[in-house]
Amino acid sequence: MSITKVHARQIFDSRGNPTVEVDLYTEKGRFRVSVPSGASTGIHEAVELRDGDENAYLGKGVLKAVSGVNDVIARELVKSGLKVTQQKEIDDFLIKLDGTPNKSKLGANAIVGVSMAVAIAGAAETGVPLYQHIADLAGVKPPFVLPCPAFNVLNGGRHAGNRLAFQEFMILPVGASSFTEAMKMGTETYHALKAVIKKKYGLDATNVGDEGGFAPNISTAEEALDLLVLAINQAGYEGKIKIALDAAASEFFKDGKYDLDFKNPKPDPKKLLSGAQLAALYLDLLKKYPFITLEDPFDQDDWEAWTHLTKNSSTQILADDLTVTNSARIKTAISKKAANALLLKTNQIGTISESIAAAKLAQSDGWGVMISHRSGETENTFIADLAVGLGVGQLKAGAPARSERVAKYNALLRIEEELKNTGGNPIFAGLQGFSKGTSPPPLLKK
């Protein structure tokens, strides 16, 4: 069925910043998508088009991107006669319409909104749930896999006002038997952590950040990890919940060094580390704590350090800023053996087809794949369906708090229930979605 109308508008994300919302119409009705936005963004990401007018929304308005949809994409897409079931053709059409290598003309935030809306309309047209439609587009066969959630529960870096350099500390209930049980384990541990922080740092330390995580006045990774271990044990899930770290190291990389005291006006020179020194710190942490994945441990162009850590580690080394869901950079990372897992964000690359291609390319080399939200989110739940549709077994969508985060987890609870009620026999990924050193995720072996 062809597209009859496309309309975009400026709305607001979870941080109170403008973002793009797209309504796409066919004879079946209206299909709506809102676009997320990142805070710590990689320099190699597709361009998120902002207005740059400092007199409106501090320069963060998106009326240029909205105009790109309403004045260019809408007219040309309707005129093309392409059907919503032609996802790849439409995505290629949008890429050609933009005509730049990084989607800087129309904006990735404009293009991805249309691409996602097309996918939702395509699912409606074929009469299947969105996750099944995505699976069909990607060639993924049943049974469907529910991802292990990665809950961001402790914040540092650019996401918090404390001295902690590393950005996210996550808990992953890999020992659960279902997504429903994973939510139980995750939420109970989250509340145990809140009680631990309240007792040690006071009530005001339990205020939450952009993604629902806590940001108490801590300054070292060990202090944060000790809090997580204590909360996991107090919740009764020792051995069943693993830990992940997103260092977001590009944020504190300067002049070839990593400044672990970058938020201090007078940084301690002893905390200025080389890539080799930082790698040694990570390897020490990996030995001491129950880690399952380490994300963005180095700068987005520090290939040598990435390769060194991946070679010497037996855990999942997850690339976000390094690869930015871009197939060309994923190919480089594969050739350099710089990582063994991909963080997939649709708005980093700009279309659903390119996102699917990125996941399949990473998996072709035995990588794990984790679907991710952004720090500036909306109530949209597309990534829940994307995680199930691609069957990658990993998803991070923030803490089990704040509605724009919990919306994704609630969507997955509904998908799991639907599959069980219709005889779909869903699998909960648990540990099976994670790579480990040179070993690919067990899900891939199947």
Disulfide bonds with the S-S distance in Angstrom:
none
